[in-house]
Amino acid sequence: MARGGETIRAWTPTVKVVDSCGAGATHSAGFIYGCLRGWSLEETIRFATAAAAIQCTLVGIQVSPIADVLKMASEQVRIERPWAGEVDRPPDESSTPAQSRGCRLRPGPIRPRERSPGFGRA
């Protein structure tokens, strides 16, 4: 996430996912909540990420107590400032997504996608 000249990456805590329904909306709501409260970008990202992670542990769309979200945000959400070289905690390989460790684009030609037969055709 970037705002102004500040860029922050948040690593989602490892949770047992039961249902991801509403996780994106919960993250957006958490971000808006933090912005409206006047929190720093880091505090806002921590809160939004923790809220979405907790939502994934619940069946259906439910509201979690703010105290639970704040606890997870402060204890389990790892923050990294990629261009400043700062990480608030040592990386835990078990919680770092494999695709983000040293991810590189594969060289090669870009192929056009196949057209979907259902759209715009009679």
FIKOLZA-1660 file (N, C-alpha, C; in steps of 0.1 Angstrom, whole numbers, plus 5000, padded with zeros to 4 digits):
% residues 122
   i   px   py   pz ch aa at
   1 5009 4989 5000  A  M  N
   1 5000 5000 5000  A  M CA
   1 5009 5012 5000  A  M  C
   2 5005 5022 4993  A  A  N
   2 5013 5035 4992  A  A CA
   2 5004 5047 4994  A  A  C
   3 5010 5056 5001  A  R  N
   3 5003 5069 5003  A  R CA
   3 5014 5080 5005  A  R  C
   4 5013 5090 4996  A  G  N
   4 5023 5100 4996  A  G CA
   4 5036 5093 4992  A  G  C
   5 5047 5095 4999  A  G  N
   5 5060 5089 4996  A  G CA
   5 5062 5076 5004  A  G  C
   6 5052 5072 5011  A  E  N
   6 5054 5060 5020  A  E CA
   6 5048 5048 5014  A  E  C
   7 5056 5037 5014  A  T  N
   7 5051 5024 5008  A  T CA
   7 5053 5014 5019  A  T  C
   8 5042 5006 5021  A  I  N
   8 5042 4996 5032  A  I CA
   8 5036 4983 5026  A  I  C
   9 5043 4972 5030  A  R  N
   9 5037 4959 5026  A  R CA
   9 5034 4952 5039  A  R  C
  10 5022 4946 5040  A  A  N
  10 5018 4939 5052  A  A CA
  10 5017 4924 5048  A  A  C
  11 5022 4915 5057  A  W  N
  11 5021 4901 5056  A  W CA
  11 5009 4896 5064  A  W  C
  12 5000 4889 5058  A  T  N
  12 4988 4884 5065  A  T CA
  12 4992 4873 5075  A  T  C
  13 4987 4874 5087  A  P  N
  13 4990 4863 5096  A  P CA
  13 4985 4849 5091  A  P  C
  14 4991 4839 5095  A  T  N
  14 4986 4826 5092  A  T CA
  14 4974 4822 5100  A  T  C
  15 4963 4819 5094  A  V  N
  15 4950 4816 5101  A  V CA
  15 4944 4804 5094  A  V  C
  16 4936 4797 5101  A  K  N
  16 4928 4786 5096  A  K CA
  16 4916 4791 5088  A  K  C
  17 4916 4791 5075  A  V  N
  17 4906 4797 5067  A  V CA
  17 4894 4787 5067  A  V  C
  18 4882 4793 5071  A  V  N
  18 4870 4786 5071  A  V CA
  18 4861 4791 5059  A  V  C
  19 4861 4804 5057  A  D  N
  19 4852 4810 5047  A  D CA
  19 4858 4823 5043  A  D  C
  20 4862 4826 5031  A  S  N
  20 4868 4838 5027  A  S CA
  20 4858 4849 5023  A  S  C
  21 4845 4845 5023  A  C  N
  21 4834 4854 5019  A  C CA
  21 4835 4867 5028  A  C  C
  22 4836 4878 5021  A  G  N
  22 4836 4891 5028  A  G CA
  22 4850 4896 5033  A  G  C
  23 4860 4888 5030  A  A  N
  23 4874 4892 5034  A  A CA
  23 4878 4905 5028  A  A  C
  24 4876 4907 5015  A  G  N
  24 4880 4919 5007  A  G CA
  24 4872 4931 5012  A  G  C
  25 4859 4929 5014  A  A  N
  25 4851 4940 5019  A  A CA
  25 4855 4944 5033  A  A  C
  26 4859 4934 5041  A  T  N
  26 4863 4937 5055  A  T CA
  26 4876 4945 5055  A  T  C
  27 4885 4941 5046  A  H  N
  27 4898 4948 5045  A  H CA
  27 4895 4963 5041  A  H  C
  28 4887 4965 5031  A  S  N
  28 4883 4978 5027  A  S CA
  28 4877 4986 5038  A  S  C
  29 4868 4980 5045  A  A  N
  29 4861 4987 5056  A  A CA
  29 4871 4990 5067  A  A  C
  30 4881 4981 5070  A  G  N
  30 4891 4983 5080  A  G CA
  30 4900 4995 5076  A  G  C
  31 4903 4996 5063  A  F  N
  31 4912 5006 5058  A  F CA
  31 4905 5020 5060  A  F  C
  32 4892 5020 5056  A  I  N
  32 4884 5033 5057  A  I CA
  32 4883 5037 5071  A  I  C
  33 4881 5027 5080  A  Y  N
  33 4879 5030 5095  A  Y CA
  33 4892 5036 5100  A  Y  C
  34 4904 5031 5096  A  G  N
  34 4916 5036 5101  A  G CA
  34 4919 5050 5095  A  G  C
  35 4915 5053 5083  A  C  N
  35 4917 5066 5077  A  C CA
  35 4908 5076 5084  A  C  C
  36 4895 5072 5086  A  L  N
  36 4886 5081 5093  A  L CA
  36 4890 5084 5108  A  L  C
  37 4897 5075 5114  A  R  N
  37 4902 5077 5127  A  R CA
  37 4915 5085 5128  A  R  C
  38 4921 5088 5116  A  G  N
  38 4933 5096 5115  A  G CA
  38 4946 5088 5119  A  G  C
  39 4945 5075 5117  A  W  N
  39 4957 5067 5120  A  W CA
  39 4968 5068 5109  A  W  C
  40 4980 5064 5113  A  S  N
  40 4991 5064 5103  A  S CA
  40 4988 5053 5093  A  S  C
  41 4995 5053 5081  A  L  N
  41 4993 5043 5071  A  L CA
  41 4996 5029 5077  A  L  C
  42 5007 5028 5085  A  E  N
  42 5010 5015 5091  A  E CA
  42 4999 5010 5100  A  E  C
  43 4994 5018 5109  A  E  N
  43 4983 5014 5118  A  E CA
  43 4971 5010 5110  A  E  C
  44 4968 5018 5099  A  T  N
  44 4956 5015 5091  A  T CA
  44 4958 5001 5084  A  T  C
  45 4969 4999 5078  A  I  N
  45 4972 4986 5071  A  I CA
  45 4972 4975 5080  A  I  C
  46 4978 4976 5092  A  R  N
  46 4978 4965 5102  A  R CA
  46 4963 4962 5106  A  R  C
  47 4955 4972 5109  A  F  N
  47 4941 4969 5113  A  F CA
  47 4933 4963 5102  A  F  C
  48 4934 4968 5089  A  A  N
  48 4926 4962 5078  A  A CA
  48 4931 4948 5075  A  A  C
  49 4943 4945 5076  A  T  N
  49 4948 4932 5073  A  T CA
  49 4944 4922 5084  A  T  C
  50 4945 4926 5096  A  A  N
  50 4940 4917 5107  A  A CA
  50 4925 4915 5106  A  A  C
  51 4917 4925 5103  A  A  N
  51 4903 4924 5102  A  A CA
  51 4899 4914 5091  A  A  C
  52 4906 4914 5080  A  A  N
  52 4903 4905 5069  A  A CA
  52 4907 4891 5073  A  A  C
  53 4919 4890 5080  A  A  N
  53 4923 4876 5084  A  A CA
  53 4913 4870 5094  A  A  C
  54 4909 4878 5103  A  I  N
  54 4899 4872 5113  A  I CA
  54 4886 4869 5105  A  I  C
  55 4882 4877 5096  A  Q  N
  55 4869 4874 5088  A  Q CA
  55 4870 4860 5081  A  Q  C
  56 4882 4856 5077  A  C  N
  56 4884 4843 5070  A  C CA
  56 4883 4832 5080  A  C  C
  57 4883 4834 5093  A  T  N
  57 4882 4823 5102  A  T CA
  57 4868 4821 5107  A  T  C
  58 4858 4829 5102  A  L  N
  58 4844 4829 5106  A  L CA
  58 4836 4824 5094  A  L  C
  59 4825 4817 5097  A  V  N
  59 4816 4813 5087  A  V CA
  59 4806 4824 5084  A  V  C
  60 4805 4828 5071  A  G  N
  60 4796 4839 5068  A  G CA
  60 4802 4852 5071  A  G  C
  61 4795 4863 5069  A  I  N
  61 4799 4876 5072  A  I CA
  61 4795 4880 5086  A  I  C
  62 4805 4882 5094  A  Q  N
  62 4803 4885 5108  A  Q CA
  62 4812 4897 5112  A  Q  C
  63 4808 4904 5123  A  V  N
  63 4816 4915 5128  A  V CA
  63 4824 4910 5140  A  V  C
  64 4837 4913 5139  A  S  N
  64 4846 4909 5150  A  S CA
  64 4848 4921 5160  A  S  C
  65 4850 4918 5173  A  P  N
  65 4852 4929 5182  A  P CA
  65 4865 4936 5178  A  P  C
  66 4865 4950 5179  A  I  N
  66 4876 4958 5176  A  I CA
  66 4888 4954 5184  A  I  C
  67 4886 4951 5197  A  A  N
  67 4897 4947 5206  A  A CA
  67 4905 4935 5200  A  A  C
  68 4897 4925 5195  A  D  N
  68 4904 4913 5189  A  D CA
  68 4912 4917 5176  A  D  C
  69 4907 4926 5168  A  V  N
  69 4913 4930 5156  A  V CA
  69 4926 4938 5160  A  V  C
  70 4925 4947 5169  A  L  N
  70 4937 4955 5174  A  L CA
  70 4948 4946 5179  A  L  C
  71 4944 4935 5187  A  K  N
  71 4953 4926 5193  A  K CA
  71 4961 4918 5182  A  K  C
  72 4954 4913 5172  A  M  N
  72 4960 4906 5161  A  M CA
  72 4969 4916 5153  A  M  C
  73 4964 4928 5151  A  A  N
  73 4971 4938 5143  A  A CA
  73 4985 4941 5149  A  A  C
  74 4985 4942 5162  A  S  N
  74 4998 4945 5169  A  S CA
  74 5007 4934 5171  A  S  C
  75 5001 4921 5172  A  E  N
  75 5010 4910 5175  A  E CA
  75 5013 4901 5163  A  E  C
  76 5005 4901 5153  A  Q  N
  76 5007 4891 5142  A  Q CA
  76 5008 4896 5128  A  Q  C
  77 5005 4909 5126  A  V  N
  77 5007 4914 5112  A  V CA
  77 5021 4920 5111  A  V  C
  78 5029 4914 5101  A  R  N
  78 5043 4918 5099  A  R CA
  78 5043 4929 5088  A  R  C
  79 5050 4940 5091  A  I  N
  79 5050 4951 5082  A  I CA
  79 5064 4952 5076  A  I  C
  80 5065 4955 5063  A  E  N
  80 5078 4957 5056  A  E CA
  80 5077 4970 5048  A  E  C
  81 5088 4977 5048  A  R  N
  81 5089 4989 5039  A  R CA
  81 5099 4985 5029  A  R  C
  82 5095 4980 5017  A  P  N
  82 5104 4974 5008  A  P CA
  82 5115 4983 5002  A  P  C
  83 5112 4995 5000  A  W  N
  83 5122 5004 4994  A  W CA
  83 5131 5010 5005  A  W  C
  84 5127 5009 5017  A  A  N
  84 5136 5015 5028  A  A CA
  84 5144 5004 5035  A  A  C
  85 5141 4991 5031  A  G  N
  85 5148 4980 5037  A  G CA
  85 5145 4977 5051  A  G  C
  86 5134 4982 5056  A  E  N
  86 5130 4980 5070  A  E CA
  86 5119 4969 5071  A  E  C
  87 5121 4961 5081  A  V  N
  87 5111 4950 5084  A  V CA
  87 5109 4951 5099  A  V  C
  88 5096 4951 5104  A  D  N
  88 5094 4953 5118  A  D CA
  88 5097 4940 5126  A  D  C
  89 5097 4929 5119  A  R  N
  89 5100 4916 5126  A  R CA
  89 5108 4907 5116  A  R  C
  90 5116 4898 5121  A  P  N
  90 5123 4890 5111  A  P CA
  90 5113 4882 5103  A  P  C
  91 5116 4880 5090  A  P  N
  91 5106 4872 5082  A  P CA
  91 5105 4858 5088  A  P  C
  92 5093 4853 5089  A  D  N
  92 5090 4839 5093  A  D CA
  92 5087 4832 5080  A  D  C
  93 5095 4823 5075  A  E  N
  93 5093 4816 5063  A  E CA
  93 5080 4809 5062  A  E  C
  94 5075 4804 5073  A  S  N
  94 5062 4797 5073  A  S CA
  94 5050 4806 5070  A  S  C
  95 5051 4819 5073  A  S  N
  95 5040 4828 5071  A  S CA
  95 5042 4837 5058  A  S  C
  96 5053 4835 5051  A  T  N
  96 5056 4843 5039  A  T CA
  96 5051 4835 5027  A  T  C
  97 5042 4840 5019  A  P  N
  97 5038 4832 5008  A  P CA
  97 5049 4828 4998  A  P  C
  98 5049 4816 4994  A  A  N
  98 5060 4811 4985  A  A CA
  98 5061 4819 4973  A  A  C
  99 5050 4823 4967  A  Q  N
  99 5051 4831 4954  A  Q CA
  99 5057 4845 4956  A  Q  C
 100 5058 4850 4968  A  S  N
 100 5064 4863 4970  A  S CA
 100 5079 4863 4973  A  S  C
 101 5084 4851 4976  A  R  N
 101 5098 4850 4979  A  R CA
 101 5106 4849 4966  A  R  C
 102 5113 4860 4963  A  G  N
 102 5121 4860 4951  A  G CA
 102 5113 4858 4938  A  G  C
 103 5101 4863 4938  A  C  N
 103 5093 4861 4926  A  C CA
 103 5099 4869 4914  A  C  C
 104 5100 4863 4903  A  R  N
 104 5105 4869 4891  A  R CA
 104 5096 4866 4879  A  R  C
 105 5094 4875 4870  A  L  N
 105 5086 4872 4858  A  L CA
 105 5094 4863 4849  A  L  C
 106 5088 4854 4843  A  R  N
 106 5094 4845 4833  A  R CA
 106 5096 4852 4820  A  R  C
 107 5108 4851 4814  A  P  N
 107 5110 4857 4801  A  P CA
 107 5102 4849 4791  A  P  C
 108 5099 4856 4780  A  G  N
 108 5092 4849 4769  A  G CA
 108 5081 4858 4763  A  G  C
 109 5076 4854 4752  A  P  N
 109 5066 4862 4745  A  P CA
 109 5053 4863 4753  A  P  C
 110 5046 4874 4751  A  I  N
 110 5033 4875 4757  A  I CA
 110 5023 4871 4747  A  I  C
 111 5015 4861 4750  A  R  N
 111 5004 4856 4741  A  R CA
 111 4991 4863 4744  A  R  C
 112 4984 4866 4733  A  P  N
 112 4971 4872 4735  A  P CA
 112 4961 4861 4742  A  P  C
 113 4952 4866 4750  A  R  N
 113 4942 4857 4756  A  R CA
 113 4932 4853 4745  A  R  C
 114 4927 4841 4747  A  E  N
 114 4916 4836 4738  A  E CA
 114 4904 4844 4741  A  E  C
 115 4896 4846 4731  A  R  N
 115 4883 4853 4732  A  R CA
 115 4873 4844 4738  A  R  C
 116 4865 4849 4747  A  S  N
 116 4853 4842 4752  A  S CA
 116 4843 4841 4742  A  S  C
 117 4837 4829 4739  A  P  N
 117 4828 4828 4728  A  P CA
 117 4814 4834 4731  A  P  C
 118 4811 4837 4744  A  G  N
 118 4798 4841 4748  A  G CA
 118 4795 4856 4747  A  G  C
 119 4805 4864 4747  A  F  N
 119 4803 4879 4748  A  F CA
 119 4804 4886 4735  A  F  C
 120 4794 4894 4732  A  G  N
 120 4794 4902 4720  A  G CA
 120 4792 4894 4707  A  G  C
 121 4788 4882 4708  A  R  N
 121 4785 4874 4695  A  R CA
 121 4771 4870 4695  A  R  C
 122 4766 4869 4683  A  A  N
 122 4752 4864 4682  A  A CA
 122 4751 4849 4681  A  A  C
% end
